[in-house]
Amino acid sequence: MTERSETARINALSALIGWAERRERLASDRADLMADAWRTGTRSVAELARLARVSRDTVYADLAARGVDVSKRDEQHIIGPLTGKGAPLNADSVRVIARIADAVTRPAQAHDPADPVTRAARAVTKALEATADVLDPPKDQGPGWEPEDSLAHLAREGQAVSHYAHAALAATAGRQQLAASAGFDRRATLHTGRNAVADAVTLTVTVPTGETVSVELGDDGTGWTTLSGDTALVGGDVDALDHLEVQAALQTLSRVITRHLDESALLPRRTDALPGTPPPRTRHLPGDND
């Protein structure tokens, strides 16, 4: 069996295992969620059936399985962690989500390993795995599993998500749109009165040959990123991915600088919307208009 066919076989088995695991847990998870919804005040079987996209008989069965007597609607009370405080993250639950995500994203990556959205999804999967390791370090596997190790891994995967999402965006949006978006983000950040903006930065860079050069990052007045150096060793046009990643880096620097601003550099917090602010995104659930 060739390496390629063995990889395909493993990916197929991974997808099958993930499907089986989802199938085994879905009914149990649904019953838990159904009972939580009931105990927090949703006492309409028809509404629960509509939102969960199941029959009313299934709702009755799920509630009964969790000890809920639907005939005593007025006697049911919020119990357990459903008292407004929520529940803490559970490592086992996060690992289950990570395994399901792996069963979905691993075959997708085998199908198109260069697709940036797929690679972002794979990084999300690895971030979920790292989160579970932070919550419950697998110390029986040797050194390197302390929270500080797993948290560093989680941060790297978060950076990977950002990188591949930016790569996908760079392939989708045009220069004018990206420049306008950067300009709006700058104005929106300043509009709050409580945040600094890093407009430009000068970096001292050591190149692989050991030489030290100076690089300036800024914008051309339209919101598009510029890059220039004091040497021919650094140069070239800034493409869309360069622009997006520089802007993300400047936003990170802005947050750091904001944490060190003296109060005299700040204004009273503004609550009015910046003119031209896009409408808020709203996700409509099926049946919202029923």
C-alpha positions in Angstrom: 0.0 0.0 0.0 1.4 3.4 -1.0 1.8 6.2 1.5 -0.9 8.2 -0.3 -3.4 5.4 -0.2 -2.5 4.7 3.5 -3.2 8.4 4.3 -6.5 8.2 2.5 -7.4 5.0 4.4 -6.6 6.7 7.8 -8.6 9.8 6.8 -11.6 7.7 5.8 -11.4 5.8 9.1 -11.1 9.0 11.1 -14.2 10.4 9.4 -16.1 7.1 10.2 -15.0 7.1 13.8 -16.0 10.7 14.2 -19.4 10.0 12.7 -19.9 7.1 15.1 -18.9 9.1 18.1 -21.3 11.9 17.2 -24.0 9.4 16.7 -23.5 7.9 20.1 -23.4 11.2 21.9 -25.9 13.3 20.0 -29.1 11.9 21.7 -27.5 12.2 25.2 -26.3 15.7 24.5 -29.6 16.7 23.0 -31.5 15.4 26.1 -29.2 17.4 28.4 -29.7 20.6 26.4 -33.5 20.0 26.1 -33.7 19.7 29.9 -31.6 22.8 30.5 -33.9 24.8 28.2 -36.9 23.5 30.0 -35.5 24.2 33.5 -34.5 27.7 32.5 -38.0 28.7 31.6 -38.8 27.4 28.1 -41.9 25.4 28.8 -43.3 25.0 25.3 -42.8 21.5 23.8 -43.7 22.8 20.4 -41.0 25.5 20.6 -38.4 23.1 21.8 -39.3 20.7 18.9 -39.0 23.6 16.4 -35.7 24.8 17.6 -34.1 21.3 17.9 -35.7 20.2 14.6 -37.2 17.1 16.1 -40.7 15.8 16.8 -42.7 16.5 19.9 -42.4 12.9 20.8 -38.7 13.2 20.9 -38.9 16.2 23.2 -41.1 14.4 25.6 -38.7 11.4 25.6 -35.7 13.6 26.1 -37.3 15.4 29.0 -38.5 12.2 30.6 -35.0 10.8 30.3 -33.7 13.7 32.4 -36.4 13.4 35.0 -38.5 16.4 33.8 -42.3 16.0 34.3 -43.9 18.2 31.7 -47.3 18.0 33.5 -45.8 20.0 36.4 -44.7 23.1 34.5 -45.2 25.4 37.4 -43.2 23.2 39.8 -40.0 23.0 37.8 -37.2 25.3 39.0 -33.8 26.2 37.7 -31.3 23.8 39.2 -27.6 23.0 39.2 -25.3 25.2 37.3 -28.2 26.9 35.5 -28.5 29.7 38.1 -27.0 32.5 36.0 -23.4 31.4 36.8 -23.0 29.0 33.9 -20.7 26.1 34.1 -16.9 25.8 33.9 -15.1 24.4 30.9 -14.8 20.6 31.1 -11.7 19.0 29.5 -13.6 15.8 28.5 -16.3 17.8 26.7 -13.7 19.9 24.9 -11.9 16.8 23.8 -15.1 15.4 22.4 -15.6 18.6 20.3 -11.9 18.4 19.2 -12.3 14.8 18.1 -15.4 15.6 16.1 -13.7 18.7 14.6 -10.7 16.5 13.7 -13.0 14.0 12.0 -14.3 16.8 9.8 -11.2 18.8 9.1 -8.6 16.1 8.6 -10.3 14.6 5.5 -10.9 18.2 4.3 -7.2 18.9 4.5 -6.3 15.7 2.7 -8.7 16.8 -0.1 -7.3 20.3 -0.4 -4.2 20.9 1.8 -3.6 24.4 0.4 -7.1 25.8 1.1 -6.6 28.6 3.7 -10.1 28.2 5.2 -9.5 24.4 5.7 -6.1 25.2 7.3 -7.7 27.7 9.6 -10.3 25.1 10.6 -7.4 22.6 11.3 -5.8 25.2 13.5 -9.1 25.7 15.3 -9.2 21.9 15.9 -5.6 22.0 17.3 -6.6 24.9 19.5 -9.4 22.9 20.9 -7.0 20.1 21.7 -4.6 22.5 23.4 -7.5 23.9 25.4 -8.4 20.5 26.7 -4.7 19.9 27.6 -4.7 23.2 29.5 -7.7 22.1 31.5 -6.4 18.5 32.1 -2.7 18.1 31.3 -1.9 14.6 30.1 1.1 14.3 32.4 1.3 10.5 32.0 2.7 11.1 28.5 6.0 12.6 29.7 7.3 16.2 30.2 6.1 19.2 28.3 2.4 19.2 29.2 2.4 21.8 31.9 -0.3 24.6 31.4 2.4 27.1 30.3 3.4 24.7 27.5 -0.2 24.1 26.4 -1.1 27.7 26.7 1.9 28.6 24.4 0.6 26.0 22.0 -2.9 27.4 22.1 -1.5 30.9 21.4 0.4 29.6 18.3 -2.7 27.9 17.0 -4.6 31.1 17.5 -2.0 32.9 15.4 -2.3 30.2 12.7 -6.1 30.8 12.6 -5.5 34.5 12.1 -2.9 33.9 9.4 -5.0 31.5 7.3 -8.1 33.6 7.7 -6.2 36.6 6.5 -4.9 34.5 3.5 -8.5 33.6 2.6 -9.6 37.2 2.9 -6.6 38.4 0.8 -7.7 36.1 -2.0 -11.3 37.4 -1.8 -11.2 41.2 -1.1 -9.7 43.9 -3.3 -7.0 46.4 -2.3 -9.5 49.3 -2.2 -11.9 47.4 0.1 -9.1 46.3 2.4 -7.6 49.8 2.6 -11.0 51.3 3.4 -11.6 48.7 6.1 -8.2 49.5 7.7 -9.0 53.2 7.7 -12.4 52.6 9.2 -10.9 50.4 11.9 -8.4 53.1 12.8 -11.2 55.8 13.1 -13.4 53.4 15.1 -10.6 52.7 17.6 -9.9 56.3 18.1 -13.6 57.1 18.3 -14.0 55.3 21.6 -11.7 57.9 23.3 -10.0 55.1 25.3 -7.6 53.5 22.8 -4.4 54.4 21.1 -3.7 53.6 17.5 -0.3 52.5 16.2 -0.1 54.4 12.9 3.4 53.5 11.9 6.4 51.7 13.4 10.1 51.5 12.8 11.7 48.1 13.3 15.3 47.1 13.7 15.6 43.8 11.9 18.4 41.3 11.8 18.4 39.4 8.5 19.7 35.8 8.2 23.2 37.0 7.1 23.5 38.8 10.5 23.2 42.3 9.2 21.0 44.8 11.0 18.6 46.9 8.9 15.8 49.4 9.6 12.3 48.8 8.3 9.4 51.3 8.4 5.8 50.2 8.3 3.1 52.8 7.8 0.3 53.7 5.3 -0.1 55.7 2.1 -2.9 57.9 3.4 -5.7 55.7 2.0 -5.3 53.0 4.6 -3.0 50.7 2.6 0.2 49.5 4.2 3.6 50.7 3.1 6.9 49.1 3.8 10.3 50.6 3.2 13.9 50.0 4.4 17.2 51.7 4.6 18.8 49.0 2.5 18.2 47.0 -0.7 18.0 43.9 1.4 14.3 44.7 2.3 11.8 45.9 -0.2 9.1 45.0 -2.7 5.4 45.7 -3.1 3.0 45.0 -0.2 0.4 42.5 -1.2 -3.0 41.9 0.4 -1.8 39.3 2.9 1.1 41.5 3.9 -1.3 44.4 4.5 -3.7 42.4 6.6 -0.9 40.9 8.8 0.8 44.2 9.3 -2.5 45.7 10.3 -3.1 42.9 12.8 0.4 43.4 14.2 -0.3 47.2 14.6 -3.5 46.4 16.4 -1.7 44.2 18.8 0.9 47.0 19.4 -2.0 49.4 19.9 -3.5 47.3 22.6 -0.2 47.0 24.4 0.4 50.8 24.2 -3.2 51.5 25.4 -2.5 49.6 28.6 0.3 52.0 29.3 -1.4 55.2 28.5 -1.7 57.9 31.2 -5.2 58.9 32.0 -4.5 62.4 30.7 -4.2 60.9 27.2 -7.7 59.5 27.3 -11.2 61.0 26.7 -14.5 60.1 28.3 -15.8 56.9 26.8 -18.1 57.5 23.8 -21.1 55.4 23.3 -22.4 56.9 20.1 -21.7 55.0 16.9 -19.1 56.2 14.4 -20.8 57.6 11.3 -20.8 55.0 8.6 -20.7 52.0 11.0 -22.0 48.9 9.2 -25.2 47.4 10.7 -24.7 44.7 13.3 -24.7 41.1 12.0 -27.6 39.0 13.2 -27.9 35.3 12.9 -31.6 34.2 12.4 -32.5 30.8 13.7 -34.8 28.6 11.6 -38.4 29.4 12.4 -37.7 32.8 14.0 -40.5 34.3 11.9 -43.0 31.5 12.5 
